[in-house]
């Protein structure tokens, strides 16, 4: 440890308030070294980001009138953070189930939002029944096995299916060169379209191409953060003894930076938030409401949100004023 960096020695791990450990997992952070009342203090507190982002998303859904499925998804996202907070505080098995299974349930909600779009009522009902059945099966089988690898594989598979399906929908429905059914209709109409109508059609194509580029940047950015957190999570598992040794060498507070599972919480929390916001924006675009809603993402290191465009907001305010008059 460089002498010019002040630090204090790590206290020894000990038995704490919630002893004994009943969870099937115990992460690399040493137990109760910082406080008698929290088993893994860093892994606990990093879940506060999950909760803050979930509340931010819930408030945005209520304020901007996004589809209910995304409001419910953010509620599930809040449950993930809350469950993880109490799991890492107590290392109790029931809270472990709340943490891990809420990840499955929230992903199932996004799966419903992705696959039910523009489908018939009957298809949506069958999809809902299938996903509920799948969630129940994963819950019961995981409780029977108590094998974390099963949960991790199920979550990874569900996430991959939803992600790739969303990418396909985005490309097929927004990229002008791929929306052949719309292009053929436009070609037929252009024979009798005015100059202004033709320009409007080309303007919409340019708009959608610009939205698509921004969406891909958003997807790449969010996915990179998520996968970066996953990589750190794996290193934390594989190199735990080495990391513990390094943490004790550098001391507190610097050793906190080597808590890999804490970084996993921060990075996957941000990555998941990006994905849900992308889903909201994509849904509005699929509904042909690109001019009513816009993505507010002023800087690459800021958090995006979907808001009503200034023009739409102004119309709504004027309408409210006239109604009050």
Secondary structure, 3 states (H helix, E strand, C coil): CCCCCCCECCCCCCCCCCCCCCCCCCCCCCCCCCECCECCHHHHHCHHHHHHHHHHHHHHHHHHCCCHHHHHHHHHHHHHHHHHHHHHHHCCHHHHHHHHHHHHHHHHHHHHHHHCCCCCHHHHHHHHHHHHHHHHHHHHHHHHHCCHHHHHHHHHHHHHHHHHHHHHHHHHHHCCCCCHHHHHHHHHHHCCCCHHHHHHHHHHHHHHHHHHHHHHHHHHHHHHHHHHHHHHHHHHHHCHHHHHHHHHHHCECHHHHHCHHHHHHHHHHHHHHHHHHHHHHHHHHHCCCCCCEEEECCCCCCCCEEEECHHHHHHHHHHHHHHHC
